[in-house]
Amino acid sequence: MYVVVLKYIRPLEEVDKLMRPHVAFLKEQYAAGVFITSGRRVPRTGGVILARAASHEAIAAVLAKDPFFVHGVAEYDVIEFETSMYTEAFEPFADEDKIPRGRIG
């Protein structure tokens, strides 16, 4: 499981010009089962994505297709973690090799 923290490194005007292609990219990754949830940071300095991928290299390859990355308006901090506790509703997304006894709910 990965938490991807995006930080805008260009003015919001440049970010906003790429928002439609970025949203299209997000939708593709949701359809592929890679992204679980995403949203803007508050204040609006970037975004956060929760994702599943087989490896750090795999998630990096996905993120390399993001128009924000391609056009250099954001940088990414990719944090890998293993789920150990989660709500029952999150169980379909939890790491497959984990025993669900850690769930909450």
N, CA, C and O of each residue as an XYZ file, in Angstrom:
420
protein
N       0.855     -1.161      0.000
C       0.000      0.000      0.000
C       0.903      1.226      0.000
O       1.980      1.216      0.597
N       0.458      2.275     -0.671
C       1.262      3.485     -0.793
C       0.423      4.724     -0.510
O      -0.730      4.825     -0.928
N       1.025      5.655      0.203
C       0.482      6.998      0.322
C       1.373      7.868     -0.552
O       2.591      7.904     -0.377
N       0.756      8.563     -1.489
C       1.495      9.445     -2.384
C       1.105     10.875     -2.022
O      -0.064     11.250     -2.106
N       2.086     11.661     -1.624
C       1.838     13.052     -1.260
C       2.416     13.935     -2.361
O       3.625     13.957     -2.593
N       1.525     14.659     -3.033
C       1.944     15.566     -4.096
C       2.149     16.956     -3.508
O       1.368     17.416     -2.675
N       3.202     17.609     -3.951
C       3.471     18.988     -3.566
C       3.610     19.801     -4.844
O       4.451     19.501     -5.691
N       2.778     20.837     -4.980
C       2.888     21.699     -6.152
C       4.182     22.499     -6.074
O       4.512     23.082     -5.041
N       4.898     22.514     -7.180
C       6.160     23.253     -7.234
C       6.106     24.385     -8.263
O       7.101     25.068     -8.506
N       4.958     24.565     -8.844
C       4.721     25.659     -9.788
C       3.467     26.407     -9.321
O       2.704     25.871     -8.517
N       3.242     27.613     -9.801
C       2.058     28.379     -9.381
C       0.750     27.643     -9.708
O       0.683     26.870    -10.664
N      -0.279     27.896     -8.902
C      -1.576     27.242     -9.096
C      -2.152     27.473    -10.488
O      -2.883     26.624    -10.997
N      -1.838     28.596    -11.109
C      -2.326     28.858    -12.463
C      -1.821     27.785    -13.431
O      -2.558     27.355    -14.319
N      -0.578     27.356    -13.265
C      -0.022     26.294    -14.108
C      -0.635     24.945    -13.767
O      -0.920     24.140    -14.653
N      -0.835     24.706    -12.479
C      -1.472     23.462    -12.028
C      -2.878     23.364    -12.612
O      -3.260     22.322    -13.145
N      -3.642     24.439    -12.513
C      -5.038     24.436    -12.975
C      -5.164     24.176    -14.476
O      -6.155     23.595    -14.918
N      -4.182     24.595    -15.256
C      -4.213     24.336    -16.695
C      -4.126     22.839    -17.003
O      -4.551     22.394    -18.070
N      -3.580     22.077    -16.077
C      -3.402     20.641    -16.273
C      -4.419     19.804    -15.498
O      -4.331     18.576    -15.484
N      -5.384     20.466    -14.854
C      -6.303     19.747    -13.977
C      -7.158     18.729    -14.742
O      -7.326     17.607    -14.264
N      -7.691     19.075    -15.885
C      -8.528     18.110    -16.627
C      -7.751     16.860    -17.026
O      -8.231     15.751    -16.791
N      -6.558     17.000    -17.625
C      -5.818     15.779    -17.943
C      -5.382     15.013    -16.691
O      -5.283     13.787    -16.723
N      -5.122     15.723    -15.592
C      -4.774     15.050    -14.339
C      -5.955     14.230    -13.827
O      -5.777     13.088    -13.403
N      -7.157     14.801    -13.863
C      -8.359     14.090    -13.418
C      -8.614     12.878    -14.314
O      -9.021     11.826    -13.821
N      -8.384     13.009    -15.610
C      -8.531     11.870    -16.522
C      -7.542     10.766    -16.145
O      -7.890      9.585    -16.160
N      -6.315     11.149    -15.809
C      -5.307     10.186    -15.341
C      -5.782      9.489    -14.070
O      -5.673      8.269    -13.955
N      -6.308     10.256    -13.116
C      -6.819      9.670    -11.871
C      -7.905      8.647    -12.168
O      -7.889      7.547    -11.617
N      -8.846      9.002    -13.031
C      -9.943      8.092    -13.369
C      -9.432      6.802    -13.991
O      -9.967      5.728    -13.717
N      -8.401      6.894    -14.827
C      -7.797      5.693    -15.424
C      -7.226      4.786    -14.339
O      -7.370      3.565    -14.403
N      -6.584      5.381    -13.354
C      -5.958      4.586    -12.291
C      -6.997      3.991    -11.341
O      -6.789      2.905    -10.800
N      -8.113      4.693    -11.134
C      -9.219      4.099    -10.365
C      -9.784      2.900    -11.125
O     -10.029      1.847    -10.536
N      -9.990      3.060    -12.423
C     -10.538      1.971    -13.240
C      -9.598      0.759    -13.261
O     -10.055     -0.382    -13.333
N      -8.290      1.009    -13.197
C      -7.298     -0.067    -13.203
C      -7.131     -0.709    -11.824
O      -6.428     -1.710    -11.686
N      -7.778     -0.134    -10.802
C      -7.683     -0.681     -9.456
C      -6.432     -0.275     -8.702
O      -6.110     -0.863     -7.669
N      -5.722      0.727     -9.210
C      -4.486      1.176     -8.566
C      -4.786      2.180     -7.457
O      -4.267      2.044     -6.349
N      -5.609      3.180     -7.735
C      -5.913      4.213     -6.755
C      -7.153      3.835     -5.963
O      -8.120      3.306     -6.510
N      -7.108      4.117     -4.665
C      -8.213      3.815     -3.761
C      -8.983      5.079     -3.400
O     -10.214      5.083     -3.398
N      -8.260      6.143     -3.095
C      -8.868      7.439     -2.801
C      -7.835      8.524     -3.069
O      -6.632      8.263     -3.086
N      -8.318      9.736     -3.276
C      -7.411     10.854     -3.526
C      -8.128     12.156     -3.209
O      -9.353     12.194     -3.094
N      -7.355     13.214     -3.070
C      -7.958     14.512     -2.820
C      -6.912     15.594     -2.644
O      -5.709     15.333     -2.606
N      -7.410     16.818     -2.539
C      -6.539     17.981     -2.379
C      -6.071     18.106     -0.939
O      -6.777     17.735     -0.002
N      -4.868     18.637     -0.786
C      -4.378     18.997      0.545
C      -5.016     20.315      0.954
O      -5.387     21.128      0.107
N      -5.139     20.519      2.257
C      -5.698     21.757      2.790
C      -4.655     22.365      3.713
O      -4.312     21.765      4.732
N      -4.141     23.552      3.376
C      -4.479     24.383      2.227
C      -4.013     23.743      0.922
O      -3.274     22.759      0.932
N      -4.445     24.304     -0.185
C      -4.209     23.711     -1.502
C      -2.755     23.866     -1.944
O      -2.405     24.761     -2.712
N      -1.934     22.971     -1.435
C      -0.511     22.957     -1.771
C      -0.126     21.705     -2.541
O       1.041     21.514     -2.881
N      -1.109     20.850     -2.817
C      -0.855     19.596     -3.511
C      -2.002     18.642     -3.296
O      -3.151     19.062     -3.162
N      -1.697     17.358     -3.263
C      -2.742     16.356     -3.113
C      -2.210     15.123     -2.404
O      -1.022     15.021     -2.100
N      -3.118     14.191     -2.148
C      -2.783     12.928     -1.498
C      -3.520     11.808     -2.232
O      -4.695     11.946     -2.572
N      -2.824     10.711     -2.471
C      -3.410      9.540     -3.133
C      -3.083      8.317     -2.288
O      -1.947      8.150     -1.844
N      -4.067      7.468     -2.068
C      -3.846      6.161     -1.465
C      -3.919      5.158     -2.601
O      -4.905      5.118     -3.337
N      -2.875      4.345     -2.748
C      -2.770      3.471     -3.922
C      -2.268      2.083     -3.547
O      -1.654      1.873     -2.501
N      -2.555      1.143     -4.445
C      -2.031     -0.229     -4.336
C      -1.184     -0.502     -5.562
O      -1.552     -0.142     -6.681
N      -0.056     -1.137     -5.343
C       0.820     -1.522     -6.456
C       1.711     -2.662     -5.983
O       1.911     -2.843     -4.782
N       2.235     -3.414     -6.912
C       3.063     -4.573     -6.592
C       4.422     -4.187     -6.020
O       5.029     -4.958     -5.275
N       4.899     -2.988     -6.369
C       6.228     -2.570     -5.919
C       6.356     -1.062     -6.024
O       5.525     -0.383     -6.626
N       7.424     -0.560     -5.418
C       7.699      0.877     -5.516
C       7.937      1.265     -6.974
O       7.519      2.335     -7.416
N       8.604      0.395     -7.708
C       8.857      0.672     -9.127
C       7.551      0.736     -9.913
O       7.404      1.549    -10.826
N       6.611     -0.122     -9.550
C       5.317     -0.130    -10.252
C       4.544      1.149    -10.003
O       3.976      1.712    -10.939
N       4.506      1.628     -8.755
C       3.773      2.868     -8.486
C       4.504      4.058     -9.113
O       3.867      5.003     -9.578
N       5.821      4.014     -9.127
C       6.589      5.084     -9.772
C       6.295      5.143    -11.260
O       6.198      6.232    -11.826
N       6.153      3.992    -11.900
C       5.831      3.959    -13.328
C       4.444      4.537    -13.593
O       4.238      5.219    -14.597
N       3.502      4.271    -12.710
C       2.160      4.842    -12.851
C       2.220      6.355    -12.697
O       1.675      7.086    -13.525
N       2.878      6.830    -11.645
C       2.942      8.266    -11.377
C       3.680      9.030    -12.476
O       3.415     10.214    -12.689
N       4.592      8.372    -13.166
C       5.329      9.012    -14.258
C       4.416      9.405    -15.411
O       4.796     10.213    -16.258
N       3.199      8.830    -15.448
C       2.232      9.159    -16.502
C       1.323     10.319    -16.124
O       0.576     10.816    -16.966
N       1.376     10.757    -14.870
C       0.526     11.855    -14.412
C       0.936     13.147    -15.125
O       2.112     13.510    -15.104
N      -0.011     13.846    -15.754
C       0.329     15.115    -16.409
C       1.009     16.116    -15.467
O       1.820     16.925    -15.916
N       0.694     16.074    -14.184
C       1.375     16.953    -13.235
C       2.868     16.641    -13.179
O       3.689     17.552    -13.066
N       3.223     15.353    -13.259
C       4.622     14.952    -13.270
C       5.255     15.262    -14.627
O       6.342     15.835    -14.697
N       4.570     14.882    -15.691
C       5.085     15.060    -17.050
C       5.453     16.521    -17.310
O       6.465     16.809    -17.949
N       4.623     17.441    -16.811
C       4.830     18.872    -17.062
C       5.538     19.580    -15.914
O       5.681     20.802    -15.937
N       5.978     18.834    -14.917
C       6.815     19.391    -13.863
C       6.144     20.374    -12.931
O       6.795     21.304    -12.453
N       4.850     20.196    -12.654
C       4.176     21.118    -11.735
C       4.066     20.570    -10.321
O       3.687     21.293     -9.400
N       4.397     19.289    -10.145
C       4.318     18.684     -8.812
C       5.473     17.718     -8.608
O       6.016     17.152     -9.557
N       5.834     17.546     -7.333
C       6.774     16.503     -6.959
C       6.045     15.548     -6.029
O       5.036     15.904     -5.421
N       6.565     14.331     -5.924
C       5.854     13.260     -5.237
C       6.710     12.643     -4.145
O       7.889     12.351     -4.346
N       6.095     12.450     -2.987
C       6.707     11.692     -1.907
C       5.892     10.410     -1.799
O       4.708     10.451     -1.464
N       6.519      9.273     -2.081
C       5.824      7.987     -2.092
C       6.212      7.222     -0.826
O       7.378      6.892     -0.610
N       5.208      6.951     -0.002
C       5.424      6.292      1.282
C       4.775      4.915      1.237
O       3.561      4.801      1.066
N       5.583      3.874      1.390
C       5.045      2.512      1.412
C       4.721      2.131      2.850
O       5.462      2.460      3.776
N       3.598      1.429      3.023
C       3.267      0.902      4.343
C       2.463     -0.369      4.183
O       1.899     -0.634      3.122
N       2.417     -1.156      5.250
C       1.625     -2.380      5.276
C       0.422     -2.152      6.178
O       0.563     -1.671      7.303
N      -0.755     -2.498      5.684
C      -1.937     -2.361      6.529
C      -1.876     -3.400      7.646
O      -1.542     -4.563      7.416
N      -2.202     -2.963      8.845
C      -2.250     -3.886      9.971
C      -3.580     -3.784     10.722
O      -4.025     -4.752     11.339
N      -4.203     -2.622     10.666
C      -5.534     -2.440     11.244
C      -6.364     -1.636     10.262
O      -5.856     -0.734      9.596
N      -7.644     -1.967     10.176
C      -8.510     -1.267      9.244
C      -9.964     -1.554      9.591
O     -10.274     -2.524     10.281
N     -10.851     -0.689      9.098
C     -12.271     -0.915      9.293
C     -12.739     -2.023      8.369
O     -12.075     -2.345      7.384
N     -13.865     -2.595      8.686
C     -14.412     -3.663      7.851
C     -14.625     -3.184      6.416
O     -14.415     -3.944      5.471
N     -15.038     -1.937      6.252
C     -15.274     -1.395      4.914
C     -13.993     -1.311      4.089
O     -14.045     -1.332      2.859
N     -12.855     -1.218      4.753
C     -11.578     -1.103      4.044
C     -10.980     -2.458      3.694
O     -10.010     -2.526      2.940
N     -11.540     -3.530      4.225
C     -10.969     -4.866      4.051
C     -10.657     -5.229      2.594
O      -9.622     -5.851      2.353
N     -11.493     -4.876      1.614
C     -11.148     -5.228      0.221
C      -9.850     -4.589     -0.275
O      -9.267     -5.057     -1.254
N      -9.395     -3.533      0.383
C      -8.192     -2.834     -0.059
C      -6.955     -3.197      0.750
O      -5.838     -2.869      0.351
N      -7.139     -3.863      1.868
C      -6.020     -4.185      2.751
C      -5.046     -5.124      2.054
O      -5.400     -5.827      1.108
N      -3.823     -5.117      2.541
C      -2.807     -6.003      1.979
C      -3.318     -7.438      1.992
O      -3.787     -7.926      3.020
N      -3.227     -8.099      0.870
C      -3.826     -9.415      0.692
C      -3.239    -10.476      1.611
O      -3.923    -11.439      1.960
N      -1.994    -10.313      2.004
C      -1.359    -11.343      2.832
C      -1.587    -11.119      4.325
O      -0.991    -11.812      5.149
N      -2.448    -10.155      4.683
C      -2.704     -9.871      6.077
C      -3.956    -10.601      6.565
O      -4.935    -10.735      5.831
N      -3.913    -11.054      7.774
C      -5.058    -11.702      8.395
C      -5.992    -10.605      8.895
O      -5.533     -9.680      9.566
N      -7.288    -10.677      8.590
C      -8.191     -9.569      8.933
C      -8.469     -9.393     10.415
O      -9.320     -8.582     10.781
N      -7.776    -10.127     11.281
C      -8.044     -9.958     12.710
C      -7.699     -8.546     13.195
O      -8.147     -8.143     14.268
N      -6.929     -7.808     12.442
C      -6.547     -6.455     12.856
C      -7.586     -5.405     12.530
O      -7.405     -4.234     12.865
N      -8.662     -5.793     11.889
C      -9.630     -4.781     11.465
C     -10.399     -4.228     12.661
O     -10.523     -4.864     13.708
N     -10.902     -3.034     12.458
C     -11.697     -2.345     13.482
C     -13.118     -2.258     12.957
O     -13.322     -1.918     11.792
N     -14.096     -2.556     13.784
C     -15.473     -2.353     13.342
C     -16.311     -3.587     13.402
O     -17.492     -3.549     13.056
